[in-house]
């Protein structure tokens, strides 16, 4: 789980495992595997760093190989 900030400055905790892709349009839009979209203040690089840190704490590889 990673903490992010919505455009209205409220904090949201997102399951990092559900992130399908991230776009900057110019707002940062996260699309989850569920189809839900979340618009946040953090940029793509910051989100990637948070996901990598989260996975390190779990002892998981930062990137999963596609099969």
mmCIF file as Biopython writes it, N, C-alpha, C and O atoms, coordinates in Angstrom:
data_model
#
loop_
_atom_site.group_PDB
_atom_site.id
_atom_site.type_symbol
_atom_site.label_atom_id
_atom_site.label_alt_id
_atom_site.label_comp_id
_atom_site.label_asym_id
_atom_site.label_entity_id
_atom_site.label_seq_id
_atom_site.pdbx_PDB_ins_code
_atom_site.Cartn_x
_atom_site.Cartn_y
_atom_site.Cartn_z
_atom_site.occupancy
_atom_site.B_iso_or_equiv
_atom_site.auth_seq_id
_atom_site.auth_asym_id
_atom_site.pdbx_PDB_model_num
ATOM 1   N N  . UNK A ? 1  ? 0.850   -1.176  0.000   1.0 0.0 1  A 1 
ATOM 2   C CA . UNK A ? 1  ? 0.000   0.000   0.000   1.0 0.0 1  A 1 
ATOM 3   C C  . UNK A ? 1  ? 0.893   1.235   0.000   1.0 0.0 1  A 1 
ATOM 4   O O  . UNK A ? 1  ? 1.899   1.296   0.707   1.0 0.0 1  A 1 
ATOM 5   N N  . UNK A ? 2  ? 0.500   2.221   -0.813  1.0 0.0 2  A 1 
ATOM 6   C CA . UNK A ? 2  ? 1.255   3.471   -0.873  1.0 0.0 2  A 1 
ATOM 7   C C  . UNK A ? 2  ? 0.314   4.642   -0.624  1.0 0.0 2  A 1 
ATOM 8   O O  . UNK A ? 2  ? -0.849  4.611   -1.027  1.0 0.0 2  A 1 
ATOM 9   N N  . UNK A ? 3  ? 0.828   5.679   0.047   1.0 0.0 3  A 1 
ATOM 10  C CA . UNK A ? 3  ? 0.035   6.877   0.320   1.0 0.0 3  A 1 
ATOM 11  C C  . UNK A ? 3  ? 0.227   7.872   -0.809  1.0 0.0 3  A 1 
ATOM 12  O O  . UNK A ? 3  ? 1.351   8.176   -1.207  1.0 0.0 3  A 1 
ATOM 13  N N  . UNK A ? 4  ? -0.896  8.378   -1.319  1.0 0.0 4  A 1 
ATOM 14  C CA . UNK A ? 4  ? -0.887  9.383   -2.374  1.0 0.0 4  A 1 
ATOM 15  C C  . UNK A ? 4  ? -1.843  10.507  -1.992  1.0 0.0 4  A 1 
ATOM 16  O O  . UNK A ? 4  ? -2.589  10.393  -1.020  1.0 0.0 4  A 1 
ATOM 17  N N  . UNK A ? 5  ? -1.816  11.598  -2.766  1.0 0.0 5  A 1 
ATOM 18  C CA . UNK A ? 5  ? -2.642  12.763  -2.466  1.0 0.0 5  A 1 
ATOM 19  C C  . UNK A ? 5  ? -3.563  13.069  -3.639  1.0 0.0 5  A 1 
ATOM 20  O O  . UNK A ? 5  ? -3.103  13.271  -4.763  1.0 0.0 5  A 1 
ATOM 21  N N  . UNK A ? 6  ? -4.858  13.101  -3.375  1.0 0.0 6  A 1 
ATOM 22  C CA . UNK A ? 6  ? -5.829  13.483  -4.407  1.0 0.0 6  A 1 
ATOM 23  C C  . UNK A ? 6  ? -5.692  14.971  -4.717  1.0 0.0 6  A 1 
ATOM 24  O O  . UNK A ? 6  ? -5.019  15.695  -3.984  1.0 0.0 6  A 1 
ATOM 25  N N  . UNK A ? 7  ? -6.316  15.428  -5.783  1.0 0.0 7  A 1 
ATOM 26  C CA . UNK A ? 7  ? -6.235  16.837  -6.169  1.0 0.0 7  A 1 
ATOM 27  C C  . UNK A ? 7  ? -6.798  17.769  -5.106  1.0 0.0 7  A 1 
ATOM 28  O O  . UNK A ? 7  ? -6.372  18.919  -5.002  1.0 0.0 7  A 1 
ATOM 29  N N  . UNK A ? 8  ? -7.759  17.281  -4.312  1.0 0.0 8  A 1 
ATOM 30  C CA . UNK A ? 8  ? -8.352  18.121  -3.259  1.0 0.0 8  A 1 
ATOM 31  C C  . UNK A ? 8  ? -7.525  18.087  -1.974  1.0 0.0 8  A 1 
ATOM 32  O O  . UNK A ? 8  ? -7.981  18.542  -0.925  1.0 0.0 8  A 1 
ATOM 33  N N  . UNK A ? 9  ? -6.304  17.545  -2.062  1.0 0.0 9  A 1 
ATOM 34  C CA . UNK A ? 9  ? -5.334  17.469  -0.953  1.0 0.0 9  A 1 
ATOM 35  C C  . UNK A ? 9  ? -5.658  16.393  0.086   1.0 0.0 9  A 1 
ATOM 36  O O  . UNK A ? 9  ? -4.969  16.299  1.102   1.0 0.0 9  A 1 
ATOM 37  N N  . UNK A ? 10 ? -6.688  15.585  -0.148  1.0 0.0 10 A 1 
ATOM 38  C CA . UNK A ? 10 ? -6.972  14.494  0.787   1.0 0.0 10 A 1 
ATOM 39  C C  . UNK A ? 10 ? -6.036  13.324  0.476   1.0 0.0 10 A 1 
ATOM 40  O O  . UNK A ? 10 ? -5.663  13.087  -0.673  1.0 0.0 10 A 1 
ATOM 41  N N  . UNK A ? 11 ? -5.672  12.607  1.528   1.0 0.0 11 A 1 
ATOM 42  C CA . UNK A ? 11 ? -4.752  11.486  1.386   1.0 0.0 11 A 1 
ATOM 43  C C  . UNK A ? 11 ? -5.526  10.218  1.048   1.0 0.0 11 A 1 
ATOM 44  O O  . UNK A ? 11 ? -6.632  10.000  1.542   1.0 0.0 11 A 1 
ATOM 45  N N  . UNK A ? 12 ? -4.934  9.393   0.206   1.0 0.0 12 A 1 
ATOM 46  C CA . UNK A ? 12 ? -5.541  8.120   -0.163  1.0 0.0 12 A 1 
ATOM 47  C C  . UNK A ? 12 ? -4.445  7.058   -0.108  1.0 0.0 12 A 1 
ATOM 48  O O  . UNK A ? 12 ? -3.288  7.328   -0.431  1.0 0.0 12 A 1 
ATOM 49  N N  . UNK A ? 13 ? -4.817  5.861   0.301   1.0 0.0 13 A 1 
ATOM 50  C CA . UNK A ? 13 ? -3.879  4.741   0.330   1.0 0.0 13 A 1 
ATOM 51  C C  . UNK A ? 13 ? -4.298  3.781   -0.782  1.0 0.0 13 A 1 
ATOM 52  O O  . UNK A ? 13 ? -5.446  3.341   -0.839  1.0 0.0 13 A 1 
ATOM 53  N N  . UNK A ? 14 ? -3.350  3.467   -1.661  1.0 0.0 14 A 1 
ATOM 54  C CA . UNK A ? 14 ? -3.634  2.663   -2.850  1.0 0.0 14 A 1 
ATOM 55  C C  . UNK A ? 14 ? -2.866  1.347   -2.765  1.0 0.0 14 A 1 
ATOM 56  O O  . UNK A ? 14 ? -1.706  1.317   -2.354  1.0 0.0 14 A 1 
ATOM 57  N N  . UNK A ? 15 ? -3.521  0.273   -3.154  1.0 0.0 15 A 1 
ATOM 58  C CA . UNK A ? 15 ? -2.859  -1.027  -3.244  1.0 0.0 15 A 1 
ATOM 59  C C  . UNK A ? 15 ? -1.936  -0.996  -4.463  1.0 0.0 15 A 1 
ATOM 60  O O  . UNK A ? 15 ? -2.402  -0.983  -5.602  1.0 0.0 15 A 1 
ATOM 61  N N  . UNK A ? 16 ? -0.636  -0.982  -4.217  1.0 0.0 16 A 1 
ATOM 62  C CA . UNK A ? 16 ? 0.350   -0.874  -5.296  1.0 0.0 16 A 1 
ATOM 63  C C  . UNK A ? 16 ? 0.258   -2.040  -6.278  1.0 0.0 16 A 1 
ATOM 64  O O  . UNK A ? 16 ? 0.625   -1.893  -7.444  1.0 0.0 16 A 1 
ATOM 65  N N  . UNK A ? 17 ? -0.218  -3.178  -5.829  1.0 0.0 17 A 1 
ATOM 66  C CA . UNK A ? 17 ? -0.333  -4.354  -6.697  1.0 0.0 17 A 1 
ATOM 67  C C  . UNK A ? 17 ? -1.437  -4.191  -7.741  1.0 0.0 17 A 1 
ATOM 68  O O  . UNK A ? 17 ? -1.460  -4.923  -8.731  1.0 0.0 17 A 1 
ATOM 69  N N  . UNK A ? 18 ? -2.342  -3.252  -7.534  1.0 0.0 18 A 1 
ATOM 70  C CA . UNK A ? 18 ? -3.461  -3.066  -8.461  1.0 0.0 18 A 1 
ATOM 71  C C  . UNK A ? 18 ? -3.194  -2.012  -9.531  1.0 0.0 18 A 1 
ATOM 72  O O  . UNK A ? 18 ? -4.038  -1.795  -10.400 1.0 0.0 18 A 1 
ATOM 73  N N  . UNK A ? 19 ? -2.032  -1.353  -9.484  1.0 0.0 19 A 1 
ATOM 74  C CA . UNK A ? 19 ? -1.737  -0.317  -10.476 1.0 0.0 19 A 1 
ATOM 75  C C  . UNK A ? 19 ? -1.438  -0.983  -11.814 1.0 0.0 19 A 1 
ATOM 76  O O  . UNK A ? 19 ? -0.520  -1.793  -11.933 1.0 0.0 19 A 1 
ATOM 77  N N  . UNK A ? 20 ? -2.239  -0.620  -12.823 1.0 0.0 20 A 1 
ATOM 78  C CA . UNK A ? 20 ? -2.026  -1.163  -14.163 1.0 0.0 20 A 1 
ATOM 79  C C  . UNK A ? 20 ? -1.126  -0.229  -14.966 1.0 0.0 20 A 1 
ATOM 80  O O  . UNK A ? 20 ? -0.143  -0.667  -15.564 1.0 0.0 20 A 1 
ATOM 81  N N  . UNK A ? 21 ? -1.469  1.070   -14.977 1.0 0.0 21 A 1 
ATOM 82  C CA . UNK A ? 21 ? -0.586  2.044   -15.603 1.0 0.0 21 A 1 
ATOM 83  C C  . UNK A ? 21 ? -0.839  3.437   -15.059 1.0 0.0 21 A 1 
ATOM 84  O O  . UNK A ? 21 ? -1.855  3.700   -14.415 1.0 0.0 21 A 1 
ATOM 85  N N  . UNK A ? 22 ? 0.129   4.343   -15.338 1.0 0.0 22 A 1 
ATOM 86  C CA . UNK A ? 22 ? 0.087   5.717   -14.849 1.0 0.0 22 A 1 
ATOM 87  C C  . UNK A ? 22 ? 0.286   6.634   -16.046 1.0 0.0 22 A 1 
ATOM 88  O O  . UNK A ? 22 ? 1.168   6.405   -16.874 1.0 0.0 22 A 1 
ATOM 89  N N  . UNK A ? 23 ? -0.549  7.685   -16.134 1.0 0.0 23 A 1 
ATOM 90  C CA . UNK A ? 23 ? -0.439  8.664   -17.215 1.0 0.0 23 A 1 
ATOM 91  C C  . UNK A ? 23 ? -0.335  10.060  -16.622 1.0 0.0 23 A 1 
ATOM 92  O O  . UNK A ? 23 ? -0.902  10.334  -15.564 1.0 0.0 23 A 1 
ATOM 93  N N  . UNK A ? 24 ? 0.385   10.940  -17.298 1.0 0.0 24 A 1 
ATOM 94  C CA . UNK A ? 24 ? 0.395   12.356  -16.940 1.0 0.0 24 A 1 
ATOM 95  C C  . UNK A ? 24 ? -0.251  13.104  -18.094 1.0 0.0 24 A 1 
ATOM 96  O O  . UNK A ? 24 ? 0.274   13.128  -19.207 1.0 0.0 24 A 1 
ATOM 97  N N  . UNK A ? 25 ? -1.417  13.726  -17.811 1.0 0.0 25 A 1 
ATOM 98  C CA . UNK A ? 25 ? -2.257  14.262  -18.895 1.0 0.0 25 A 1 
ATOM 99  C C  . UNK A ? 25 ? -2.685  15.723  -18.761 1.0 0.0 25 A 1 
ATOM 100 O O  . UNK A ? 25 ? -3.717  15.960  -19.389 1.0 0.0 25 A 1 
ATOM 101 N N  . UNK A ? 26 ? -2.192  16.705  -18.144 1.0 0.0 26 A 1 
ATOM 102 C CA . UNK A ? 26 ? -0.986  16.771  -17.334 1.0 0.0 26 A 1 
ATOM 103 C C  . UNK A ? 26 ? -1.187  16.277  -15.913 1.0 0.0 26 A 1 
ATOM 104 O O  . UNK A ? 26 ? -0.203  16.003  -15.227 1.0 0.0 26 A 1 
ATOM 105 N N  . UNK A ? 27 ? -2.445  16.148  -15.435 1.0 0.0 27 A 1 
ATOM 106 C CA . UNK A ? 27 ? -2.647  15.554  -14.107 1.0 0.0 27 A 1 
ATOM 107 C C  . UNK A ? 27 ? -2.210  14.095  -14.154 1.0 0.0 27 A 1 
ATOM 108 O O  . UNK A ? 27 ? -2.263  13.456  -15.205 1.0 0.0 27 A 1 
ATOM 109 N N  . UNK A ? 28 ? -1.784  13.580  -13.025 1.0 0.0 28 A 1 
ATOM 110 C CA . UNK A ? 28 ? -1.364  12.183  -12.958 1.0 0.0 28 A 1 
ATOM 111 C C  . UNK A ? 28 ? -2.590  11.311  -12.716 1.0 0.0 28 A 1 
ATOM 112 O O  . UNK A ? 28 ? -3.277  11.454  -11.705 1.0 0.0 28 A 1 
ATOM 113 N N  . UNK A ? 29 ? -2.855  10.411  -13.653 1.0 0.0 29 A 1 
ATOM 114 C CA . UNK A ? 29 ? -4.008  9.515   -13.577 1.0 0.0 29 A 1 
ATOM 115 C C  . UNK A ? 29 ? -3.494  8.088   -13.439 1.0 0.0 29 A 1 
ATOM 116 O O  . UNK A ? 29 ? -2.736  7.601   -14.278 1.0 0.0 29 A 1 
ATOM 117 N N  . UNK A ? 30 ? -3.921  7.426   -12.362 1.0 0.0 30 A 1 
ATOM 118 C CA . UNK A ? 30 ? -3.555  6.028   -12.132 1.0 0.0 30 A 1 
ATOM 119 C C  . UNK A ? 30 ? -4.754  5.175   -12.517 1.0 0.0 30 A 1 
ATOM 120 O O  . UNK A ? 30 ? -5.864  5.399   -12.034 1.0 0.0 30 A 1 
ATOM 121 N N  . UNK A ? 31 ? -4.530  4.199   -13.384 1.0 0.0 31 A 1 
ATOM 122 C CA . UNK A ? 31 ? -5.576  3.247   -13.733 1.0 0.0 31 A 1 
ATOM 123 C C  . UNK A ? 31 ? -5.259  1.939   -13.029 1.0 0.0 31 A 1 
ATOM 124 O O  . UNK A ? 31 ? -4.152  1.411   -13.131 1.0 0.0 31 A 1 
ATOM 125 N N  . UNK A ? 32 ? -6.250  1.429   -12.315 1.0 0.0 32 A 1 
ATOM 126 C CA . UNK A ? 32 ? -6.086  0.176   -11.580 1.0 0.0 32 A 1 
ATOM 127 C C  . UNK A ? 32 ? -6.561  -0.994  -12.424 1.0 0.0 32 A 1 
ATOM 128 O O  . UNK A ? 32 ? -7.287  -0.807  -13.400 1.0 0.0 32 A 1 
ATOM 129 N N  . UNK A ? 33 ? -6.157  -2.185  -12.055 1.0 0.0 33 A 1 
ATOM 130 C CA . UNK A ? 33 ? -6.580  -3.386  -12.779 1.0 0.0 33 A 1 
ATOM 131 C C  . UNK A ? 33 ? -8.085  -3.589  -12.686 1.0 0.0 33 A 1 
ATOM 132 O O  . UNK A ? 33 ? -8.662  -4.336  -13.477 1.0 0.0 33 A 1 
ATOM 133 N N  . UNK A ? 34 ? -8.725  -2.925  -11.720 1.0 0.0 34 A 1 
ATOM 134 C CA . UNK A ? 34 ? -10.178 -3.010  -11.563 1.0 0.0 34 A 1 
ATOM 135 C C  . UNK A ? 34 ? -10.910 -2.108  -12.549 1.0 0.0 34 A 1 
ATOM 136 O O  . UNK A ? 34 ? -12.132 -2.185  -12.680 1.0 0.0 34 A 1 
ATOM 137 N N  . UNK A ? 35 ? -10.149 -1.239  -13.251 1.0 0.0 35 A 1 
ATOM 138 C CA . UNK A ? 35 ? -10.753 -0.278  -14.164 1.0 0.0 35 A 1 
ATOM 139 C C  . UNK A ? 35 ? -10.965 1.089   -13.534 1.0 0.0 35 A 1 
ATOM 140 O O  . UNK A ? 35 ? -11.216 2.065   -14.241 1.0 0.0 35 A 1 
ATOM 141 N N  . UNK A ? 36 ? -10.867 1.171   -12.207 1.0 0.0 36 A 1 
ATOM 142 C CA . UNK A ? 36 ? -11.006 2.463   -11.523 1.0 0.0 36 A 1 
ATOM 143 C C  . UNK A ? 36 ? -9.827  3.353   -11.865 1.0 0.0 36 A 1 
ATOM 144 O O  . UNK A ? 36 ? -8.712  2.879   -12.085 1.0 0.0 36 A 1 
ATOM 145 N N  . UNK A ? 37 ? -10.095 4.670   -11.905 1.0 0.0 37 A 1 
ATOM 146 C CA . UNK A ? 37 ? -9.051  5.659   -12.162 1.0 0.0 37 A 1 
ATOM 147 C C  . UNK A ? 37 ? -8.970  6.597   -10.974 1.0 0.0 37 A 1 
ATOM 148 O O  . UNK A ? 37 ? -9.989  6.963   -10.390 1.0 0.0 37 A 1 
ATOM 149 N N  . UNK A ? 38 ? -7.744  6.988   -10.615 1.0 0.0 38 A 1 
ATOM 150 C CA . UNK A ? 38 ? -7.512  7.901   -9.502  1.0 0.0 38 A 1 
ATOM 151 C C  . UNK A ? 38 ? -6.614  9.017   -10.015 1.0 0.0 38 A 1 
ATOM 152 O O  . UNK A ? 38 ? -5.582  8.752   -10.632 1.0 0.0 38 A 1 
ATOM 153 N N  . UNK A ? 39 ? -7.004  10.273  -9.763  1.0 0.0 39 A 1 
ATOM 154 C CA . UNK A ? 39 ? -6.185  11.419  -10.143 1.0 0.0 39 A 1 
ATOM 155 C C  . UNK A ? 39 ? -5.473  11.906  -8.890  1.0 0.0 39 A 1 
ATOM 156 O O  . UNK A ? 39 ? -6.108  12.165  -7.867  1.0 0.0 39 A 1 
ATOM 157 N N  . UNK A ? 40 ? -4.145  12.029  -8.973  1.0 0.0 40 A 1 
ATOM 158 C CA . UNK A ? 40 ? -3.346  12.388  -7.800  1.0 0.0 40 A 1 
ATOM 159 C C  . UNK A ? 40 ? -2.378  13.521  -8.127  1.0 0.0 40 A 1 
ATOM 160 O O  . UNK A ? 40 ? -2.122  13.827  -9.292  1.0 0.0 40 A 1 
ATOM 161 N N  . UNK A ? 41 ? -1.847  14.137  -7.065  1.0 0.0 41 A 1 
ATOM 162 C CA . UNK A ? 41 ? -0.891  15.236  -7.216  1.0 0.0 41 A 1 
ATOM 163 C C  . UNK A ? 41 ? 0.521   14.754  -7.540  1.0 0.0 41 A 1 
ATOM 164 O O  . UNK A ? 41 ? 1.264   15.453  -8.228  1.0 0.0 41 A 1 
ATOM 165 N N  . UNK A ? 42 ? 0.902   13.576  -7.058  1.0 0.0 42 A 1 
ATOM 166 C CA . UNK A ? 42 ? 2.259   13.072  -7.255  1.0 0.0 42 A 1 
ATOM 167 C C  . UNK A ? 42 ? 2.513   12.803  -8.738  1.0 0.0 42 A 1 
ATOM 168 O O  . UNK A ? 42 ? 1.598   12.434  -9.475  1.0 0.0 42 A 1 
ATOM 169 N N  . UNK A ? 43 ? 3.760   12.991  -9.168  1.0 0.0 43 A 1 
ATOM 170 C CA . UNK A ? 43 ? 4.087   12.690  -10.560 1.0 0.0 43 A 1 
ATOM 171 C C  . UNK A ? 43 ? 4.456   11.209  -10.702 1.0 0.0 43 A 1 
ATOM 172 O O  . UNK A ? 43 ? 4.605   10.496  -9.710  1.0 0.0 43 A 1 
ATOM 173 N N  . UNK A ? 44 ? 4.598   10.771  -11.929 1.0 0.0 44 A 1 
ATOM 174 C CA . UNK A ? 44 ? 4.861   9.360   -12.202 1.0 0.0 44 A 1 
ATOM 175 C C  . UNK A ? 44 ? 6.123   8.864   -11.498 1.0 0.0 44 A 1 
ATOM 176 O O  . UNK A ? 44 ? 6.122   7.780   -10.914 1.0 0.0 44 A 1 
ATOM 177 N N  . UNK A ? 45 ? 7.189   9.645   -11.551 1.0 0.0 45 A 1 
ATOM 178 C CA . UNK A ? 45 ? 8.453   9.232   -10.920 1.0 0.0 45 A 1 
ATOM 179 C C  . UNK A ? 45 ? 8.296   9.015   -9.424  1.0 0.0 45 A 1 
ATOM 180 O O  . UNK A ? 45 ? 8.829   8.051   -8.874  1.0 0.0 45 A 1 
ATOM 181 N N  . UNK A ? 46 ? 7.560   9.914   -8.759  1.0 0.0 46 A 1 
ATOM 182 C CA . UNK A ? 46 ? 7.337   9.774   -7.316  1.0 0.0 46 A 1 
ATOM 183 C C  . UNK A ? 46 ? 6.540   8.506   -7.001  1.0 0.0 46 A 1 
ATOM 184 O O  . UNK A ? 46 ? 6.834   7.807   -6.031  1.0 0.0 46 A 1 
ATOM 185 N N  . UNK A ? 47 ? 5.542   8.219   -7.818  1.0 0.0 47 A 1 
ATOM 186 C CA . UNK A ? 47 ? 4.717   7.028   -7.590  1.0 0.0 47 A 1 
ATOM 187 C C  . UNK A ? 47 ? 5.551   5.766   -7.788  1.0 0.0 47 A 1 
ATOM 188 O O  . UNK A ? 47 ? 5.464   4.828   -6.995  1.0 0.0 47 A 1 
ATOM 189 N N  . UNK A ? 48 ? 6.355   5.743   -8.841  1.0 0.0 48 A 1 
ATOM 190 C CA . UNK A ? 48 ? 7.217   4.582   -9.087  1.0 0.0 48 A 1 
ATOM 191 C C  . UNK A ? 48 ? 8.159   4.368   -7.909  1.0 0.0 48 A 1 
ATOM 192 O O  . UNK A ? 48 ? 8.360   3.237   -7.466  1.0 0.0 48 A 1 
ATOM 193 N N  . UNK A ? 49 ? 8.734   5.451   -7.405  1.0 0.0 49 A 1 
ATOM 194 C CA . UNK A ? 49 ? 9.635   5.350   -6.250  1.0 0.0 49 A 1 
ATOM 195 C C  . UNK A ? 49 ? 8.914   4.790   -5.027  1.0 0.0 49 A 1 
ATOM 196 O O  . UNK A ? 49 ? 9.473   3.968   -4.300  1.0 0.0 49 A 1 
ATOM 197 N N  . UNK A ? 50 ? 7.674   5.229   -4.795  1.0 0.0 50 A 1 
ATOM 198 C CA . UNK A ? 50 ? 6.896   4.730   -3.658  1.0 0.0 50 A 1 
ATOM 199 C C  . UNK A ? 50 ? 6.599   3.237   -3.815  1.0 0.0 50 A 1 
ATOM 200 O O  . UNK A ? 50 ? 6.665   2.482   -2.845  1.0 0.0 50 A 1 
ATOM 201 N N  . UNK A ? 51 ? 6.272   2.815   -5.038  1.0 0.0 51 A 1 
ATOM 202 C CA . UNK A ? 51 ? 5.983   1.399   -5.287  1.0 0.0 51 A 1 
ATOM 203 C C  . UNK A ? 51 ? 7.241   0.561   -5.061  1.0 0.0 51 A 1 
ATOM 204 O O  . UNK A ? 51 ? 7.174   -0.497  -4.435  1.0 0.0 51 A 1 
ATOM 205 N N  . UNK A ? 52 ? 8.385   1.025   -5.564  1.0 0.0 52 A 1 
ATOM 206 C CA . UNK A ? 52 ? 9.638   0.290   -5.376  1.0 0.0 52 A 1 
ATOM 207 C C  . UNK A ? 52 ? 9.976   0.185   -3.893  1.0 0.0 52 A 1 
ATOM 208 O O  . UNK A ? 52 ? 10.352  -0.887  -3.419  1.0 0.0 52 A 1 
ATOM 209 N N  . UNK A ? 53 ? 9.846   1.290   -3.157  1.0 0.0 53 A 1 
ATOM 210 C CA . UNK A ? 53 ? 10.112  1.265   -1.711  1.0 0.0 53 A 1 
ATOM 211 C C  . UNK A ? 53 ? 9.187   0.286   -0.997  1.0 0.0 53 A 1 
ATOM 212 O O  . UNK A ? 53 ? 9.622   -0.465  -0.124  1.0 0.0 53 A 1 
ATOM 213 N N  . UNK A ? 54 ? 7.906   0.299   -1.373  1.0 0.0 54 A 1 
ATOM 214 C CA . UNK A ? 54 ? 6.927   -0.609  -0.771  1.0 0.0 54 A 1 
ATOM 215 C C  . UNK A ? 54 ? 7.325   -2.066  -1.021  1.0 0.0 54 A 1 
ATOM 216 O O  . UNK A ? 54 ? 7.306   -2.884  -0.102  1.0 0.0 54 A 1 
ATOM 217 N N  . UNK A ? 55 ? 7.680   -2.382  -2.256  1.0 0.0 55 A 1 
ATOM 218 C CA . UNK A ? 55 ? 8.036   -3.761  -2.595  1.0 0.0 55 A 1 
ATOM 219 C C  . UNK A ? 55 ? 9.336   -4.186  -1.916  1.0 0.0 55 A 1 
ATOM 220 O O  . UNK A ? 55 ? 9.489   -5.347  -1.535  1.0 0.0 55 A 1 
ATOM 221 N N  . UNK A ? 56 ? 10.263  -3.256  -1.764  1.0 0.0 56 A 1 
ATOM 222 C CA . UNK A ? 56 ? 11.508  -3.569  -1.044  1.0 0.0 56 A 1 
ATOM 223 C C  . UNK A ? 56 ? 11.205  -3.961  0.393   1.0 0.0 56 A 1 
ATOM 224 O O  . UNK A ? 56 ? 11.784  -4.909  0.925   1.0 0.0 56 A 1 
ATOM 225 N N  . UNK A ? 57 ? 10.289  -3.221  1.015   1.0 0.0 57 A 1 
ATOM 226 C CA . UNK A ? 57 ? 9.938   -3.531  2.403   1.0 0.0 57 A 1 
ATOM 227 C C  . UNK A ? 57 ? 9.329   -4.919  2.511   1.0 0.0 57 A 1 
ATOM 228 O O  . UNK A ? 57 ? 9.463   -5.578  3.542   1.0 0.0 57 A 1 
ATOM 229 N N  . UNK A ? 58 ? 8.665   -5.366  1.459   1.0 0.0 58 A 1 
ATOM 230 C CA . UNK A ? 58 ? 8.065   -6.700  1.456   1.0 0.0 58 A 1 
ATOM 231 C C  . UNK A ? 58 ? 9.041   -7.776  0.995   1.0 0.0 58 A 1 
ATOM 232 O O  . UNK A ? 58 ? 8.765   -8.970  1.110   1.0 0.0 58 A 1 
ATOM 233 N N  . UNK A ? 59 ? 10.187  -7.340  0.474   1.0 0.0 59 A 1 
ATOM 234 C CA . UNK A ? 59 ? 11.154  -8.298  -0.045  1.0 0.0 59 A 1 
ATOM 235 C C  . UNK A ? 59 ? 10.773  -8.846  -1.400  1.0 0.0 59 A 1 
ATOM 236 O O  . UNK A ? 59 ? 11.212  -9.934  -1.770  1.0 0.0 59 A 1 
ATOM 237 N N  . UNK A ? 60 ? 9.958   -8.110  -2.154  1.0 0.0 60 A 1 
ATOM 238 C CA . UNK A ? 60 ? 9.530   -8.538  -3.483  1.0 0.0 60 A 1 
ATOM 239 C C  . UNK A ? 60 ? 10.350  -7.830  -4.545  1.0 0.0 60 A 1 
ATOM 240 O O  . UNK A ? 60 ? 10.878  -6.746  -4.295  1.0 0.0 60 A 1 
ATOM 241 N N  . UNK A ? 61 ? 10.468  -8.428  -5.736  1.0 0.0 61 A 1 
ATOM 242 C CA . UNK A ? 61 ? 11.138  -7.714  -6.823  1.0 0.0 61 A 1 
ATOM 243 C C  . UNK A ? 61 ? 10.314  -6.491  -7.217  1.0 0.0 61 A 1 
ATOM 244 O O  . UNK A ? 61 ? 9.084   -6.525  -7.172  1.0 0.0 61 A 1 
ATOM 245 N N  . UNK A ? 62 ? 10.989  -5.418  -7.599  1.0 0.0 62 A 1 
ATOM 246 C CA . UNK A ? 62 ? 10.302  -4.173  -7.956  1.0 0.0 62 A 1 
ATOM 247 C C  . UNK A ? 62 ? 9.500   -4.323  -9.239  1.0 0.0 62 A 1 
ATOM 248 O O  . UNK A ? 62 ? 8.476   -3.662  -9.411  1.0 0.0 62 A 1 
ATOM 249 N N  . UNK A ? 63 ? 9.956   -5.186  -10.143 1.0 0.0 63 A 1 
ATOM 250 C CA . UNK A ? 63 ? 9.274   -5.381  -11.423 1.0 0.0 63 A 1 
ATOM 251 C C  . UNK A ? 63 ? 9.000   -6.865  -11.581 1.0 0.0 63 A 1 
ATOM 252 O O  . UNK A ? 63 ? 9.860   -7.702  -11.305 1.0 0.0 63 A 1 
ATOM 253 N N  . UNK A ? 64 ? 7.797   -7.180  -12.026 1.0 0.0 64 A 1 
ATOM 254 C CA . UNK A ? 64 ? 7.446   -8.581  -12.234 1.0 0.0 64 A 1 
ATOM 255 C C  . UNK A ? 64 ? 7.619   -8.928  -13.702 1.0 0.0 64 A 1 
ATOM 256 O O  . UNK A ? 64 ? 7.216   -8.165  -14.580 1.0 0.0 64 A 1 
ATOM 257 N N  . UNK A ? 65 ? 8.219   -10.082 -13.965 1.0 0.0 65 A 1 
ATOM 258 C CA . UNK A ? 65 ? 8.381   -10.529 -15.340 1.0 0.0 65 A 1 
ATOM 259 C C  . UNK A ? 65 ? 7.043   -10.958 -15.903 1.0 0.0 65 A 1 
ATOM 260 O O  . UNK A ? 65 ? 6.232   -11.585 -15.221 1.0 0.0 65 A 1 
ATOM 261 N N  . UNK A ? 66 ? 6.822   -10.602 -17.185 1.0 0.0 66 A 1 
ATOM 262 C CA . UNK A ? 66 ? 5.611   -11.068 -17.856 1.0 0.0 66 A 1 
ATOM 263 C C  . UNK A ? 66 ? 5.850   -12.482 -18.342 1.0 0.0 66 A 1 
ATOM 264 O O  . UNK A ? 66 ? 6.951   -12.830 -18.767 1.0 0.0 66 A 1 
ATOM 265 N N  . UNK A ? 67 ? 4.810   -13.289 -18.274 1.0 0.0 67 A 1 
ATOM 266 C CA . UNK A ? 67 ? 4.940   -14.689 -18.706 1.0 0.0 67 A 1 
ATOM 267 C C  . UNK A ? 67 ? 4.410   -14.865 -20.094 1.0 0.0 67 A 1 
ATOM 268 O O  . UNK A ? 67 ? 4.434   -15.974 -20.628 1.0 0.0 67 A 1 
#
